[in-house]
């Protein structure tokens, strides 16, 4: 695997995917989109049971690469040309994160803007450094959100607050993001990766097949009616009830010992 703009590491059963364009604040280029897709596939192939997504340097991700957008527009003779295939590639990353049956933990360091916010929100759990900031910046350059911003944000913080952040493009601190439920936890910048790593390790040690089913049900919960969601819960419960992890969990409960889950 030849990754030009991503640093990929495996630590036990946890994969870390680090966006690595620090000079450009990890702005999302076509190459970065391709590398992120490749890294996620590699994590699955390596049997990762949890994934950490973060950025190298002083930013998590500053959003789309405006210089590349401009260059592609000039080459194609259309200012909006970047919004064709390159954007589809970035949307594929979002779908890969949401459709993966393993948990993703975002570790947001520093600047997180535009599509970068939505990459973080696509993850299942979001930790942010106390010096991080979030800005849905699309409207500030006359664009509308992409990469799932209008899907993830109102589900996290409600329609009215989402409208404010999306329509103004105002920046908010990690402290406010935690307070309004946009992220799970704000932690000291110096301990961000340790905190995110501890959460990823905790999830990886759990019954990851069941966690994958929880993710599937959460994905469906806002579009299903109650009857459909109850049916999905019954289906997932049946799958979990047939698993080795369920048998191990019950045995560990009665034997008063920690369970040894395998994700099977």
C-alpha positions in Angstrom: 0.0 0.0 0.0 1.6 3.2 -1.2 0.0 6.1 0.8 1.3 9.6 -0.1 -0.9 11.7 2.2 -1.8 9.4 5.0 0.2 7.8 7.8 -1.2 4.3 8.7 -0.3 2.3 11.8 -1.6 -0.8 13.5 -1.2 -1.0 17.3 -2.5 -4.4 18.3 -6.1 -4.5 17.1 -6.4 -0.7 16.6 -5.6 1.1 13.4 -4.6 4.7 13.3 -5.2 6.7 10.2 -3.5 10.1 10.3 -4.1 12.7 7.5 -0.7 13.9 6.6 -0.7 17.2 4.7 0.4 19.3 7.6 1.6 22.2 5.4 -1.9 22.5 4.0 -3.6 21.9 7.3 -4.6 18.5 6.0 -6.9 20.0 3.4 -8.8 17.4 1.5 -7.2 16.8 -1.9 -8.0 14.1 -4.4 -4.9 12.2 -3.3 -5.9 12.4 0.3 -9.4 11.1 -0.5 -7.9 8.2 -2.4 -5.4 7.4 0.4 -8.1 7.6 3.1 -10.2 5.0 1.1 -7.1 2.8 0.8 -6.3 3.1 4.5 -9.8 2.2 5.6 -9.7 -0.9 3.3 -6.3 -1.8 4.8 -7.6 -1.5 8.3 -10.4 -4.0 7.5 -7.9 -6.3 5.7 -5.6 -6.2 8.8 -8.5 -7.2 11.0 -8.6 -3.9 12.9 -11.3 -3.9 15.6 -11.3 -0.1 16.0 -9.9 2.8 14.0 -8.6 6.2 15.1 -8.9 9.1 12.6 -6.7 12.1 13.3 -4.5 14.7 11.6 -0.8 15.4 11.6 0.4 18.8 12.7 -1.7 21.7 13.9 -4.9 20.7 12.2 -7.3 17.8 12.0 -8.5 18.9 8.6 -9.2 22.4 7.2 -11.8 21.2 4.7 -11.5 21.0 0.9 -8.3 22.1 -0.8 -9.3 25.4 -2.5 -6.1 25.5 -4.5 -6.8 22.1 -6.1 -10.4 23.1 -6.6 -9.3 26.2 -8.5 -6.7 24.2 -10.5 -9.2 21.6 -11.6 -11.7 24.2 -12.4 -9.2 26.1 -14.7 -8.2 22.8 -16.4 -11.8 21.7 -17.0 -13.0 25.2 -17.8 -15.7 24.9 -15.1 -15.3 26.4 -11.6 -17.4 23.6 -10.2 -15.4 20.7 -11.8 -13.9 19.7 -8.4 -17.4 18.8 -7.3 -17.6 15.9 -9.7 -15.3 12.9 -9.3 -13.1 14.3 -6.5 -16.1 15.0 -4.3 -17.5 11.6 -5.0 -14.3 10.1 -3.8 -14.6 12.1 -0.5 -18.2 10.9 -0.1 -17.0 7.4 -0.6 -14.8 7.9 2.5 -17.8 9.1 4.5 -19.8 6.0 3.4 -16.8 3.7 4.2 -16.7 5.1 7.8 -20.4 4.8 8.4 -20.8 1.4 6.7 -17.8 -0.2 8.4 -18.8 -2.7 11.0 -16.0 -1.5 13.3 -16.1 1.7 15.5 -14.2 4.8 14.4 -12.9 7.3 17.0 -12.0 10.8 15.8 -9.2 12.6 17.6 -9.6 16.2 16.6 -6.5 18.3 17.0 -6.5 22.0 16.2 -8.3 23.4 13.2 -11.4 21.4 12.0 -13.3 23.2 9.3 -15.7 22.5 6.4 -15.7 18.9 5.3 -13.1 18.2 8.0 -15.9 18.8 10.6 -18.1 16.3 8.7 -15.3 13.7 8.6 -15.1 13.9 12.4 -18.9 13.7 12.8 -19.0 10.7 10.6 -17.0 8.8 13.2 -18.8 7.0 16.0 -17.1 8.8 18.9 -15.4 12.2 18.7 -12.7 13.4 21.1 -11.3 16.9 20.7 -8.3 18.7 22.1 -9.1 21.7 24.3 -7.5 24.0 21.7 -9.5 22.6 18.8 -12.1 24.6 16.9 -15.0 23.7 14.6 -16.3 25.7 11.7 -18.8 24.6 9.0 -17.2 27.1 6.7 -18.9 26.3 3.4 -21.2 29.3 3.4 -18.3 31.7 3.9 -17.2 31.0 0.3 -20.7 30.7 -1.1 -20.9 26.9 -1.0 -23.3 24.6 0.6 -22.2 21.7 2.9 -21.0 18.3 1.7 -19.6 15.1 3.2 -22.7 14.6 5.3 -22.8 17.9 7.2 -26.5 18.4 6.8 -27.1 14.8 7.9 -24.8 14.4 10.9 -24.9 17.9 12.5 -28.7 18.2 13.1 -28.8 14.7 14.4 -26.0 15.6 16.9 -27.2 19.0 18.1 -30.7 19.6 16.7 -32.1 21.5 13.8 -31.9 25.0 15.2 -28.3 24.9 16.3 -27.3 23.1 13.1 -29.0 25.9 11.1 -27.0 28.5 13.0 -23.6 26.9 12.5 -24.3 25.9 8.8 -25.8 29.3 7.8 -23.3 31.5 9.5 -20.1 29.5 9.2 -19.1 30.7 12.6 -16.3 29.0 14.5 -17.0 27.3 17.8 -14.6 26.1 20.5 -14.2 22.5 21.6 -15.7 23.5 24.9 -18.9 24.7 23.2 -18.9 21.7 20.9 -18.9 19.4 23.9 -21.6 21.4 25.7 -24.0 21.2 22.8 -23.4 17.5 22.2 -21.5 17.9 18.9 -18.6 15.9 20.3 -18.3 13.3 23.1 -15.4 14.8 25.0 -12.9 17.7 25.2 -9.5 16.7 26.6 -6.2 18.4 27.1 -4.3 18.7 23.8 -1.3 16.9 25.4 -3.4 13.8 26.2 -5.6 13.7 23.1 -4.1 10.7 21.4 -3.8 8.8 24.7 -7.5 9.5 25.5 -8.6 8.5 22.0 -6.4 5.5 22.0 -7.8 4.3 25.4 -11.3 4.6 24.0 -10.4 2.8 20.8 -8.7 0.0 22.8 -11.8 -0.3 25.0 -14.0 -0.7 22.0 -11.6 -3.1 20.3 -11.7 -5.3 23.4 -15.4 -5.5 23.2 -17.8 -7.7 21.2 -17.1 -5.9 18.0 -19.6 -7.8 15.9 -22.3 -6.6 18.3 -20.8 -3.0 18.1 -21.1 -3.3 14.3 -24.7 -4.2 14.6 -25.3 -1.3 17.0 -23.8 1.0 14.4 -26.1 -0.5 11.7 -29.1 0.2 13.9 -28.0 3.7 14.7 -27.6 4.4 11.0 -31.2 3.3 10.4 -32.8 4.8 13.5 -33.6 8.3 12.1 -35.2 6.9 8.9 -37.1 3.9 10.3 -40.4 4.1 12.0 -40.8 2.3 15.3 -42.1 -0.9 13.8 -39.2 -1.1 11.3 -36.6 -0.3 14.0 -38.0 -3.0 16.3 -37.8 -5.5 13.5 -34.1 -4.5 12.9 -33.4 -4.8 16.6 -34.9 -8.3 16.6 -32.8 -9.2 13.6 -29.6 -7.9 15.1 -30.4 -9.4 18.5 -30.9 -12.8 16.9 -27.5 -12.5 15.1 -25.8 -11.5 18.4 -27.5 -14.3 20.3 -26.0 -16.8 17.9 -22.5 -15.5 18.4 -19.5 -16.9 20.3 -19.2 -13.5 22.0 -22.7 -13.9 23.5 -21.9 -17.3 24.9 -18.6 -16.0 26.3 -20.3 -12.9 27.8 -22.9 -15.1 29.6 -20.2 -17.5 30.8 -18.0 -14.7 32.1 -21.0 -13.2 33.9 -21.7 -16.4 35.8 -18.0 -17.2 36.4 -17.5 -13.6 37.7 -14.5 -12.9 35.4 -13.8 -10.4 32.6 -15.1 -11.7 29.2 -12.6 -12.4 26.4 -14.5 -11.3 23.3 -13.2 -12.1 19.8 -15.7 -10.3 17.6 -17.2 -13.6 16.4 
